[in-house]
């Protein structure tokens, strides 16, 4: 019997399989998430007629003589290229843009699919609409999702209630007008919730507290700001004894007061003060100065010079101040004690209970070294600021006069803070009378930035059976906003408060990471869960199991489960479905080649038959 006849038969069988695959592809041209397949052929076993022979002597070599025995199926591969997306507008329709598969569970095992047509069943489970298999992922715990845990069924309980949560933190931000006069108050408010979800309005009053933040002393004569204006920091005031009527000149930050202080008709202290403040007002300064000379005479002002510096303290020849580059509100009311000790080999500094004690041998040790020791001690006690001092007039280096060191020994200096606003809770709606507490002081540096008192707490007891002694952390400097003190309008307001009233789950949405976010009737949005995506090292190794589902095989690798958009997994598109990736142009072309191949193989069988017929006829 001719071998060509059986080769033709194998060709018919192979092309029938190819035609079967093409037909299946065409039938699924509109199947959601369907991945087309293709057939490749391979040559079957060849029969050797004569083996190859190597060259010998004068004879050349010979190639082998073989006759093929037909064709077989080489492979049937699944084409996992991306299918086009079809917008549906249905919130539960999902498509994967990129690699990966949705994970579904049939109660026995996990299966994988690209078809994202999903539904909610009566129990709230998110299921595959084709077969009811449950979508797998991670459920949120109080809004937090842990993708390191094992995947489970996704459940979306529409209508389920969210309990109320009491407010534990609130933030006030905006600007406090630096031009505000001392003692003037402003009001702001914010709404918070108790443990039952009852709303309460917290009212805060902010009161300007200028205090004595700017001052200058010269013996018993003192000058300080009565109405604060930060632009007047570092002003100098010189009193010059001139044979002239009272005359005040303002040049930059220097005020010169010319008057006949030694004559018979010296100006009164009131006249001097009013003249200075009048000049300041003419130059649009909002601050005003006061002058106190105690029991002295006005004539004693002659030749006096004052420098307004804040924050700073004067201790006669010793002046201790905050380094302007490193302010710290905790320096407020810090006491600095100087101890002169000739027995210490190196300077020492110790901060305890608001007192900084500096012990040094002032005769031999360098003042800069002592200051560095001081600031190291402050840093060790969590101070952010640094101190400086001015001892130039004492000329301590190489100084041998013991009287000078006596000035340092036991010297006590008290620091004062600058530019403050006091705040307190003026009322909370729905709170038990007498249960409200909360107050503090905000300090600002010369740039209007809050440097002290930015974190505090308020406490109150709500009425109507809610949890007692509700504590709410209050921040004036938070990533969501901060408070400032600038020469602009008052804009302080409560900008953030956590906590909320109770509510019910109304709707949900799914983002590109597969995160399911619920929308509640109380306006709160909270994570409910996240859909898992599985990826494989060899997706073409997956086995088709019907319903547009795949199962892992020995050659696909294990499922690499994670969140969409991570680890090479694609993103999820909500309100869309992935269409079949069947290309009809390709399929029809393949259909023609399959048909022609089949015809050619059948012709080979026919020709072989005719040859056999001719052979039989030789014996007539």
C-alpha positions as CSV (number, residue, x, y, z in Angstrom):
1,X,0.0,0.0,0.0
2,X,1.3,3.5,-0.9
3,X,2.7,5.5,2.1
4,X,1.3,8.7,0.4
5,X,-2.2,7.5,1.0
6,X,-1.7,7.4,4.8
7,X,0.2,10.7,4.7
8,X,-2.8,12.2,3.1
9,X,-5.0,10.8,5.8
10,X,-2.9,12.4,8.5
11,X,-3.1,15.7,6.6
12,X,-6.9,15.4,6.5
13,X,-7.0,14.8,10.3
14,X,-4.6,17.7,11.1
15,X,-6.5,20.1,9.0
16,X,-9.8,19.0,10.5
17,X,-8.4,19.9,13.9
18,X,-7.2,23.3,12.6
19,X,-10.7,23.9,11.2
20,X,-12.2,22.9,14.6
21,X,-10.1,25.5,16.4
22,X,-10.9,28.2,13.8
23,X,-14.6,27.4,14.1
24,X,-14.4,27.7,17.9
25,X,-12.6,31.0,17.6
26,X,-15.2,32.4,15.3
27,X,-18.1,31.2,17.4
28,X,-16.6,33.1,20.4
29,X,-15.9,36.3,18.5
30,X,-18.3,38.1,20.9
31,X,-17.5,36.2,24.1
32,X,-16.4,38.5,26.9
33,X,-12.8,37.9,27.9
34,X,-12.4,35.0,25.4
35,X,-8.8,34.3,24.2
36,X,-8.4,32.8,20.8
37,X,-6.3,29.7,20.0
38,X,-4.2,28.6,17.1
39,X,-2.9,25.2,15.7
40,X,0.6,24.5,14.6
41,X,1.6,21.4,12.7
42,X,4.6,19.1,12.9
43,X,6.1,16.6,10.6
44,X,5.6,13.0,11.6
45,X,8.1,10.1,11.6
46,X,10.3,9.7,8.5
47,X,11.2,6.2,7.2
48,X,14.9,5.8,6.3
49,X,15.6,4.3,2.8
50,X,19.3,4.7,3.1
51,X,21.5,6.2,5.8
52,X,24.1,8.9,5.3
53,X,27.6,7.8,4.4
54,X,30.9,9.6,5.0
55,X,33.5,10.2,2.2
56,X,36.0,7.3,1.7
57,X,39.1,7.4,-0.5
58,X,38.2,8.8,-3.9
59,X,34.4,8.6,-3.1
60,X,32.4,11.5,-1.8
61,X,29.9,11.2,1.0
62,X,26.1,10.5,0.5
63,X,23.1,12.1,2.2
64,X,20.5,10.0,3.9
65,X,17.4,9.0,2.0
66,X,14.1,9.3,4.0
67,X,10.4,9.3,3.3
68,X,8.1,11.3,5.5
69,X,5.0,9.6,6.9
70,X,2.6,12.5,7.3
71,X,1.7,15.4,9.5
72,X,0.6,15.8,13.2
73,X,-0.6,18.5,15.6
74,X,2.4,20.4,17.0
75,X,0.6,22.6,19.5
76,X,-2.7,24.3,20.2
77,X,-1.7,27.7,21.8
78,X,-3.9,30.2,23.5
79,X,-3.4,33.8,22.4
80,X,-3.4,35.9,25.6
81,X,-3.0,39.3,23.9
82,X,-5.2,42.2,25.2
83,X,-8.7,42.3,23.9
84,X,-10.4,45.7,23.3
85,X,-12.4,47.3,26.1
86,X,-16.1,47.9,25.7
87,X,-17.6,50.6,27.9
88,X,-20.8,49.5,29.6
89,X,-21.3,52.1,32.4
90,X,-22.2,49.2,34.8
91,X,-20.3,49.7,38.0
92,X,-19.7,46.0,38.5
93,X,-18.3,45.4,35.0
94,X,-14.5,45.2,35.2
95,X,-11.8,44.8,32.7
96,X,-8.1,44.2,33.2
97,X,-5.7,46.4,31.2
98,X,-2.5,44.4,31.1
99,X,-1.5,41.1,32.5
100,X,-3.4,39.0,35.1
101,X,-6.7,37.3,35.8
102,X,-9.6,37.8,38.2
103,X,-9.7,35.0,40.8
104,X,-13.0,33.2,41.4
105,X,-13.8,30.4,43.7
106,X,-16.3,27.6,43.0
107,X,-16.3,26.4,46.6
108,X,-13.6,23.8,45.9
109,X,-10.8,25.6,44.1
110,X,-9.7,28.9,42.7
111,X,-10.1,29.5,38.9
112,X,-9.0,32.4,36.8
113,X,-10.8,34.5,34.2
114,X,-10.5,37.7,32.2
115,X,-14.3,38.0,32.0
116,X,-15.2,40.8,34.5
117,X,-19.0,40.8,34.3
118,X,-19.8,40.7,38.1
119,X,-22.9,40.8,40.2
120,X,-23.9,41.0,43.9
121,X,-25.9,38.1,45.2
122,X,-28.5,38.3,47.9
123,X,-25.9,37.8,50.6
124,X,-23.8,40.7,49.2
125,X,-21.2,38.5,47.7
126,X,-19.5,39.8,44.6
127,X,-19.8,37.0,42.0
128,X,-19.1,36.1,38.4
129,X,-22.4,36.7,36.6
130,X,-21.8,33.7,34.3
131,X,-21.6,30.9,36.9
132,X,-22.0,32.5,40.3
133,X,-18.5,31.8,41.4
134,X,-17.3,34.2,44.1
135,X,-14.7,36.9,43.3
136,X,-11.7,36.7,45.6
137,X,-9.7,39.5,47.3
138,X,-9.2,41.0,50.7
139,X,-11.8,42.5,53.0
140,X,-11.0,45.7,54.9
141,X,-10.8,45.9,58.6
142,X,-12.1,49.3,59.7
143,X,-11.1,50.8,56.3
144,X,-7.6,49.2,56.3
145,X,-6.7,46.6,53.7
146,X,-3.9,44.1,54.3
147,X,-2.9,42.4,51.0
148,X,-0.5,40.2,52.9
149,X,-3.3,38.1,54.2
150,X,-4.9,35.2,52.4
151,X,-7.6,36.0,49.8
152,X,-11.3,35.5,50.7
153,X,-14.8,36.1,49.3
154,X,-15.6,39.8,48.6
155,X,-18.7,40.9,50.4
156,X,-20.4,44.3,49.9
157,X,-23.2,44.7,52.5
158,X,-25.4,47.4,50.9
159,X,-27.5,49.0,53.6
160,X,-25.3,47.9,56.4
161,X,-24.9,50.6,59.1
162,X,-21.7,52.3,60.1
163,X,-21.5,53.2,63.8
164,X,-20.8,56.7,64.9
165,X,-17.2,57.6,65.8
166,X,-16.3,60.3,68.3
167,X,-14.0,63.0,67.3
168,X,-10.5,62.6,68.6
169,X,-8.5,65.2,66.6
170,X,-9.2,68.6,65.1
171,X,-7.2,71.2,63.4
172,X,-7.4,75.0,63.3
173,X,-5.6,76.9,60.6
174,X,-5.4,80.4,59.1
175,X,-4.0,83.7,60.0
176,X,-4.0,85.8,63.2
177,X,-3.8,89.4,62.3
178,X,-0.5,90.7,63.8
179,X,-2.0,94.3,63.8
180,X,-4.5,93.3,66.4
181,X,-4.2,95.4,69.6
182,X,-3.4,93.8,72.9
183,X,-6.4,92.2,74.6
184,X,-8.6,92.1,71.5
185,X,-10.3,88.7,71.0
186,X,-11.5,86.9,67.8
187,X,-13.7,83.8,67.5
188,X,-13.6,80.6,65.5
189,X,-15.6,77.4,65.6
190,X,-15.6,73.8,64.3
191,X,-18.2,70.9,64.5
192,X,-17.2,67.7,66.2
193,X,-19.1,64.5,67.1
194,X,-19.5,62.5,70.4
195,X,-19.6,58.7,70.7
196,X,-23.3,58.6,69.7
197,X,-22.8,60.7,66.6
198,X,-24.4,63.8,68.1
199,X,-22.9,67.0,66.6
200,X,-21.3,69.6,68.9
201,X,-20.0,73.0,67.9
202,X,-16.7,74.0,69.6
203,X,-16.1,77.7,69.9
204,X,-12.6,79.0,70.4
205,X,-11.6,82.6,71.4
206,X,-8.2,83.9,70.4
207,X,-6.9,86.9,72.4
208,X,-3.9,89.0,71.6
209,X,-1.3,88.9,74.3
210,X,1.5,91.3,73.6
211,X,2.9,91.2,77.1
212,X,6.4,92.6,77.5
213,X,7.9,91.0,74.5
214,X,9.6,94.2,73.4
215,X,11.4,96.2,75.9
216,X,14.6,98.0,76.7
217,X,16.1,99.1,80.0
218,X,18.8,101.5,80.9
219,X,19.1,101.7,84.7
220,X,15.8,102.6,86.0
221,X,14.5,103.9,82.7
222,X,12.4,101.5,80.6
223,X,10.7,101.6,77.3
224,X,8.3,99.0,76.0
225,X,5.6,98.5,73.4
226,X,2.1,99.1,74.6
227,X,0.5,98.2,71.2
228,X,2.6,95.6,69.4
229,X,4.0,96.0,65.9
230,X,6.5,93.4,64.8
231,X,8.1,95.9,62.5
232,X,9.3,97.8,65.5
233,X,11.6,95.0,66.7
234,X,15.2,96.2,66.8
235,X,14.2,99.9,67.0
236,X,16.7,102.1,68.7
237,X,15.7,105.3,70.5
238,X,18.3,107.9,71.2
239,X,17.7,110.9,73.5
240,X,20.0,113.9,72.5
241,X,20.4,116.9,74.6
242,X,20.0,119.8,72.1
243,X,19.2,123.5,72.6
244,X,16.0,123.1,70.7
245,X,12.3,122.4,71.2
246,X,11.1,118.8,71.3
247,X,11.8,117.2,67.9
248,X,11.5,113.6,67.0
249,X,13.0,112.1,63.9
250,X,12.4,108.6,62.5
251,X,15.1,107.3,60.2
252,X,14.7,103.6,59.3
253,X,14.7,101.8,62.6
254,X,16.3,104.7,64.5
255,X,14.3,107.2,66.5
256,X,16.1,110.3,67.6
257,X,14.6,112.5,70.3
258,X,16.1,116.0,70.4
259,X,15.2,118.3,73.2
260,X,16.7,120.7,75.7
261,X,16.9,118.2,78.6
262,X,19.2,120.4,80.7
263,X,17.3,123.6,80.4
264,X,14.6,125.1,82.7
265,X,11.7,124.0,80.5
266,X,12.3,120.4,79.7
267,X,9.4,118.6,77.9
268,X,7.2,116.4,80.0
269,X,7.3,112.6,79.7
270,X,3.8,112.6,78.3
271,X,4.8,115.1,75.5
272,X,7.8,113.0,74.6
273,X,5.7,109.8,74.4
274,X,2.9,111.4,72.4
275,X,5.4,113.0,70.0
276,X,7.1,109.6,69.4
277,X,3.8,107.8,68.9
278,X,2.5,110.5,66.6
279,X,5.6,110.1,64.3
280,X,5.1,106.3,64.3
281,X,1.5,106.7,63.4
282,X,2.3,109.1,60.6
283,X,4.6,106.4,59.2
284,X,1.8,103.8,59.4
285,X,3.2,101.9,62.4
286,X,0.4,100.4,64.4
287,X,2.5,99.9,67.5
288,X,2.8,102.5,70.3
289,X,5.6,103.0,72.9
290,X,5.4,103.8,76.6
291,X,8.2,105.3,78.6
292,X,8.8,104.7,82.3
293,X,11.5,106.5,84.2
294,X,10.2,105.7,87.6
295,X,11.6,108.1,90.2
296,X,14.0,109.8,87.9
297,X,13.7,113.2,86.2
298,X,13.1,113.6,82.5
299,X,16.4,115.3,82.2
300,X,18.0,112.0,83.0
301,X,17.0,110.8,79.6
302,X,19.6,113.0,78.1
303,X,22.3,110.9,76.3
304,X,20.3,107.7,77.0
305,X,20.1,105.1,74.2
306,X,17.6,102.2,74.0
307,X,17.4,99.2,71.7
308,X,14.2,97.3,71.4
309,X,15.0,93.7,70.9
310,X,12.8,90.7,71.3
311,X,13.1,88.2,72.8
312,X,15.9,89.3,75.0
313,X,16.7,90.0,78.6
314,X,19.2,92.5,79.9
315,X,21.2,91.7,83.0
316,X,23.2,94.9,83.2
317,X,26.4,94.1,81.3
318,X,25.2,90.6,80.6
319,X,22.7,90.1,77.8
320,X,21.2,86.7,77.1
321,X,18.9,86.2,74.1
322,X,17.6,83.5,71.9
323,X,19.6,83.0,68.7
324,X,17.2,84.4,66.1
325,X,18.0,81.5,63.7
326,X,17.0,78.9,66.4
327,X,13.9,80.2,68.3
328,X,12.2,77.9,70.8
329,X,9.1,78.9,72.8
330,X,10.1,76.6,75.6
331,X,12.7,79.2,76.5
332,X,9.8,81.3,77.9
333,X,10.5,82.0,81.6
334,X,13.7,79.9,81.6
335,X,16.0,80.9,84.4
336,X,19.7,81.1,83.7
337,X,22.2,80.9,86.6
338,X,25.9,81.6,86.2
339,X,28.3,80.0,88.6
340,X,32.0,81.0,88.7
341,X,34.2,78.0,89.8
342,X,38.0,78.1,89.4
343,X,38.3,74.4,90.1
344,X,36.5,73.1,87.0
345,X,38.7,72.0,84.2
346,X,36.0,72.4,81.5
347,X,32.7,74.3,81.4
348,X,29.5,72.5,82.6
349,X,25.9,73.2,81.9
350,X,22.9,71.5,83.5
351,X,19.2,72.1,82.7
352,X,16.6,71.0,85.3
353,X,13.1,72.1,86.2
354,X,13.3,75.3,84.1
355,X,16.7,76.3,85.4
356,X,19.8,76.3,83.3
357,X,22.9,76.4,85.5
358,X,26.2,77.3,83.8
359,X,29.3,76.5,85.7
360,X,32.7,77.6,84.4
361,X,36.0,79.1,85.2
362,X,35.4,82.4,83.6
363,X,39.1,83.5,84.1
364,X,40.5,80.8,81.9
365,X,37.8,79.2,79.7
366,X,36.7,80.7,76.4
367,X,33.1,82.1,76.4
368,X,32.4,80.6,73.0
369,X,33.3,77.2,74.4
370,X,31.0,77.7,77.4
371,X,28.2,78.8,75.0
372,X,28.7,75.6,72.9
373,X,28.4,73.5,76.1
374,X,25.2,75.3,77.0
375,X,23.6,74.7,73.7
376,X,24.7,71.1,73.7
377,X,22.9,70.7,77.1
378,X,19.8,72.3,75.7
379,X,19.8,70.0,72.7
380,X,20.2,67.0,74.9
381,X,17.0,68.2,76.7
382,X,15.1,68.4,73.4
383,X,15.2,72.1,73.0
384,X,15.1,73.1,69.3
385,X,16.4,76.6,69.9
386,X,19.8,77.9,70.9
387,X,20.9,80.7,73.2
388,X,23.3,83.5,72.6
389,X,24.8,86.1,74.9
390,X,26.7,89.3,74.7
391,X,29.5,89.6,77.1
392,X,31.7,91.9,75.0
393,X,31.7,94.8,77.4
394,X,33.1,92.6,80.1
395,X,36.1,91.5,78.0
396,X,36.4,88.3,79.9
397,X,39.3,86.9,78.0
398,X,42.5,87.5,80.0
399,X,40.4,89.4,82.5
400,X,41.9,89.3,86.0
401,X,39.6,91.7,87.9
402,X,37.6,89.5,90.3
403,X,34.8,92.1,90.5
404,X,33.9,91.3,86.9
405,X,33.5,87.6,87.6
406,X,31.4,88.5,90.6
407,X,28.9,89.9,88.2
408,X,28.6,86.6,86.5
409,X,28.6,84.5,89.7
410,X,25.0,83.9,90.9
411,X,23.7,86.1,88.1
412,X,20.0,85.2,87.4
413,X,18.3,86.0,84.1
414,X,14.7,85.3,83.2
415,X,13.7,84.8,79.6
416,X,10.5,86.3,78.1
417,X,8.7,85.0,75.0
418,X,7.5,87.2,72.1
419,X,4.3,87.7,70.2
420,X,1.6,85.6,71.7
421,X,-2.0,84.8,71.3
422,X,-4.0,83.2,74.1
423,X,-6.8,80.8,73.3
424,X,-9.5,79.1,75.3
425,X,-12.7,77.2,74.7
426,X,-15.5,79.7,75.1
427,X,-18.3,77.1,74.7
428,X,-19.3,73.7,73.3
429,X,-22.9,73.2,72.3
430,X,-24.5,70.1,74.0
431,X,-21.9,69.9,76.7
432,X,-22.6,69.6,80.4
433,X,-22.1,72.9,82.1
434,X,-18.7,73.1,83.9
435,X,-17.2,70.1,82.1
436,X,-15.4,72.1,79.4
437,X,-11.7,72.7,79.6
438,X,-9.1,73.8,77.1
439,X,-6.8,76.7,76.8
440,X,-3.3,77.6,75.8
441,X,-0.9,80.1,74.4
442,X,0.4,80.3,70.8
443,X,3.9,81.8,70.2
444,X,5.2,83.1,66.9
445,X,8.6,84.0,65.6
446,X,9.4,87.2,63.8
447,X,8.4,85.5,60.5
448,X,4.9,84.8,61.8
449,X,5.4,81.1,62.1
450,X,4.0,79.3,65.1
451,X,6.8,78.1,67.3
452,X,5.0,77.2,70.5
453,X,1.8,75.8,71.8
454,X,0.8,74.2,68.5
455,X,-0.4,71.0,70.1
456,X,-3.0,70.9,72.9
457,X,-6.2,69.2,74.0
458,X,-9.8,70.1,74.9
459,X,-12.0,68.0,77.2
460,X,-15.8,68.0,77.7
461,X,-18.7,65.8,78.8
462,X,-21.4,65.5,76.2
463,X,-25.0,65.3,77.2
464,X,-27.6,62.7,76.0
465,X,-25.8,59.6,77.2
466,X,-22.7,59.8,75.0
467,X,-19.3,58.7,76.4
468,X,-18.1,60.9,79.2
469,X,-14.9,62.9,79.3
470,X,-14.4,63.2,75.6
471,X,-10.8,64.3,74.8
472,X,-10.0,65.9,71.5
473,X,-6.4,66.6,70.4
474,X,-6.2,70.1,69.1
475,X,-3.5,71.0,66.5
476,X,-2.6,74.4,65.1
477,X,0.2,73.1,63.0
478,X,-0.7,70.0,60.9
479,X,0.0,68.7,57.4
480,X,-3.6,69.8,56.6
481,X,-2.9,73.4,57.5
482,X,-1.2,75.6,60.1
483,X,-1.8,78.8,61.9
484,X,0.3,82.0,61.3
485,X,0.5,85.5,62.4
486,X,0.8,87.9,59.5
487,X,-0.2,91.5,58.9
488,X,-3.3,90.4,57.1
489,X,-6.9,89.7,57.8
490,X,-8.1,87.2,60.5
491,X,-8.9,83.9,58.8
492,X,-8.7,81.3,61.6
493,X,-11.2,78.5,61.2
494,X,-11.5,74.9,62.1
495,X,-10.5,73.0,58.9
496,X,-10.5,69.4,60.0
497,X,-12.1,67.1,62.6
498,X,-12.3,63.4,62.5
499,X,-15.3,61.5,63.8
500,X,-18.7,61.2,62.2
501,X,-22.4,60.4,62.9
502,X,-23.8,56.9,62.1
503,X,-24.7,56.1,58.5
504,X,-25.7,53.3,56.0
505,X,-23.8,52.0,53.0
506,X,-25.5,53.5,50.0
507,X,-23.2,52.7,47.1
508,X,-19.7,51.6,46.2
509,X,-17.1,52.1,43.5
510,X,-14.0,50.2,42.3
511,X,-10.8,52.0,41.3
512,X,-7.9,51.0,39.1
513,X,-6.3,49.1,42.0
514,X,-9.4,47.1,42.5
515,X,-10.1,48.8,45.8
516,X,-13.8,48.8,46.6
517,X,-14.8,52.1,48.3
518,X,-18.1,52.4,50.0
519,X,-20.2,55.6,50.2
520,X,-22.3,56.0,53.4
521,X,-25.3,58.1,54.0
522,X,-23.3,60.2,56.6
523,X,-20.9,61.4,53.9
524,X,-18.1,59.1,54.9
525,X,-16.2,57.1,52.3
526,X,-14.5,54.0,53.5
527,X,-12.5,51.1,52.0
528,X,-14.6,47.9,52.0
529,X,-12.1,45.5,50.3
530,X,-9.9,45.0,47.3
531,X,-10.1,42.6,44.3
532,X,-7.2,40.3,43.8
533,X,-5.4,39.8,40.5
534,X,-3.4,36.6,39.7
535,X,-0.5,36.5,37.4
536,X,1.4,33.5,36.0
537,X,4.9,33.0,34.7
538,X,3.4,31.1,31.7
539,X,-0.2,32.1,31.1
540,X,-0.3,30.0,27.9
541,X,0.2,27.0,30.2
542,X,-3.3,27.5,31.8
543,X,-6.0,24.9,31.0
544,X,-9.4,26.0,29.7
545,X,-12.2,24.6,31.8
546,X,-15.2,26.3,30.3
547,X,-17.2,29.4,31.2
548,X,-14.2,31.4,30.0
549,X,-12.3,30.1,33.0
550,X,-8.8,28.8,33.2
551,X,-7.2,26.5,35.8
552,X,-3.5,26.3,36.8
553,X,-1.5,23.5,35.2
554,X,1.8,21.9,35.8
555,X,3.3,24.2,33.1
556,X,1.6,27.5,34.0
557,X,3.4,28.0,37.3
558,X,1.7,28.9,40.6
559,X,-0.7,31.9,40.8
560,X,1.1,35.0,41.9
561,X,-1.7,36.8,43.6
562,X,-1.5,40.5,44.4
563,X,-3.1,43.9,43.9
564,X,-3.8,45.3,40.5
565,X,-1.1,47.6,39.2
566,X,1.6,45.9,41.2
567,X,4.2,43.2,40.4
568,X,3.5,43.3,36.6
569,X,-0.3,43.0,37.1
570,X,-2.5,45.2,35.0
571,X,-4.9,47.9,36.2
572,X,-8.6,47.5,36.5
573,X,-11.0,49.6,34.5
574,X,-14.4,50.0,36.1
575,X,-17.6,50.1,33.9
576,X,-16.0,48.2,31.0
577,X,-15.6,44.7,29.8
578,X,-12.8,43.1,27.8
579,X,-14.0,41.9,24.4
580,X,-12.9,38.7,22.7
581,X,-9.5,39.0,21.0
582,X,-10.6,36.9,18.0
583,X,-9.5,38.6,14.7
584,X,-11.9,37.6,12.0
585,X,-9.6,38.6,9.2
586,X,-6.9,36.2,10.5
587,X,-9.5,33.5,11.2
588,X,-10.9,33.6,7.7
589,X,-7.5,33.6,6.2
590,X,-6.6,30.6,8.3
591,X,-9.9,29.0,7.2
592,X,-8.9,29.3,3.6
593,X,-5.5,27.7,4.2
594,X,-7.1,25.0,6.2
595,X,-9.6,24.3,3.5
596,X,-7.0,24.3,0.7
597,X,-4.7,22.0,2.8
598,X,-7.6,19.6,3.3
599,X,-8.3,19.6,-0.4
600,X,-4.7,19.0,-1.3
601,X,-4.5,16.0,1.1
602,X,-7.6,14.5,-0.2
603,X,-6.2,14.9,-3.7
604,X,-3.1,13.0,-2.7
605,X,-5.3,10.1,-1.5
606,X,-7.2,10.2,-4.8
607,X,-4.0,10.1,-6.8
608,X,-2.6,7.3,-4.7
609,X,-5.8,5.4,-5.3
610,X,-5.6,5.8,-9.1
611,X,-1.9,4.7,-9.0
612,X,-3.0,1.5,-7.1
613,X,-5.8,1.0,-9.7
614,X,-3.2,1.2,-12.5
615,X,-1.1,-1.3,-10.7
616,X,-4.0,-3.8,-10.4
617,X,-4.8,-3.4,-14.0
618,X,-1.4,-4.6,-15.1
619,X,-2.5,-8.3,-14.6
620,X,-5.5,-8.4,-17.1
